[in-house]
Amino acid sequence: MKKFILTILILLLLLACGLLYLAQRVTADITLENDLELEIAEGSSTASIAAQLAENGLVRDARVFRLFARQHEVDSMFKAGIYTFAAGSWSLADVCEALVAGGVSDSGAVRVTIREGLTVEQTLAVLVEAGLGSLDSYHAAIANADFSAYDFLPAAEDVIEPANRLEGFLFPDTYMIAPEWSEEDILRLLLDQFVKIWQENGFDARAAELGMTTYQAVTMAAIVEKEAQVAEDRPIIAGVFYNRLELDMPLESCATVQFLLGEPKYPLLYSDLEIESPYNTYQNMGLPPGPIAAPGLASLQAALYPEDTEYLYFRAREDGSHRFSLTLEEHETDHEGDQ
């Protein structure tokens, strides 16, 4: 009997070693002897991209690549374009990073990156700086274009300054934009990317579970985007804000006051916290009237899947992370590393 058990154990050990070897082999880096140029067609699925990479020897196994991309939450972020993978070593992470960053276009398109947390005005400045249209034409398009297809946007007359009706929805990403596109075309491109990300992640259903509209969820995500600097803090910060809403406490977000000021100001003065505006979450209960910036995917996920926490306060540290507290007394106590 002992011999039988020993044999089984040896077989299991050999099987485990074999599986480990196989896993290491299919996930091992690929070494390209020469530069490899690939064109990822518009509308390509993750499955077709993975198959194309495997066929051209850039990944060892298409299924493993798809699993890796899904686990790292980038499978919905790959972009069409022409890619040149230089000779040398390529890991699965390297390939994903390249596909997320975007390829180059042979049509003279301009590559422009819109960072997370920009207001509409800041986004327009980036586009104009890249040679894509004029500020006046963008403002005219925002004021006059028909955006009724985007039913989550408010009517222009319902928006409270300093925001405008596209605030929060010009999705941060890297885009390849043809110089001949009109300002309205470019705004629609960014709005369409928001719709794509929102729908692919099933955020409509999740917002409904929370009893929120798209506009309210993006408003919360925008505050999280501006408050958080460290990734792991995002869902906790969202949890704090939901806790405060549930207890009828003001959000007291400095980010909403910064939005009113129009430019960064550190530290805020007590007089800043007394500005009369619905966006001042020190003076008003509940969410502000609308988004204060464009949140990225991580902040949208945090706002829709907040951390289940009892914290009611947070305070920034010098390294960009936050210290979280249950009570006001604990919150106001100085700790080493606090700002």
Secondary structure as UniProt FT lines:
FT   HELIX           2..27
FT   STRAND          30..32
FT   STRAND          36..40
FT   TURN            42..43
FT   HELIX           46..55
FT   TURN            56..57
FT   HELIX           62..71
FT   TURN            72..73
FT   TURN            75..76
FT   STRAND          81..85
FT   STRAND          88..90
FT   HELIX           92..101
FT   TURN            106..107
FT   STRAND          110..113
FT   TURN            116..117
FT   HELIX           120..129
FT   TURN            130..131
FT   HELIX           135..144
FT   TURN            148..149
FT   TURN            151..152
FT   HELIX           156..158
FT   TURN            161..162
FT   TURN            165..168
FT   STRAND          174..177
FT   TURN            179..180
FT   HELIX           183..200
FT   TURN            201..202
FT   HELIX           203..209
FT   TURN            210..211
FT   HELIX           214..227
FT   HELIX           231..233
FT   HELIX           234..246
FT   TURN            247..248
FT   HELIX           254..261
FT   TURN            270..271
FT   HELIX           272..274
FT   TURN            278..279
FT   TURN            281..283
FT   HELIX           297..304
FT   STRAND          313..317
FT   TURN            318..319
FT   STRAND          322..325
FT   HELIX           328..332
FT   TURN            336..337
//
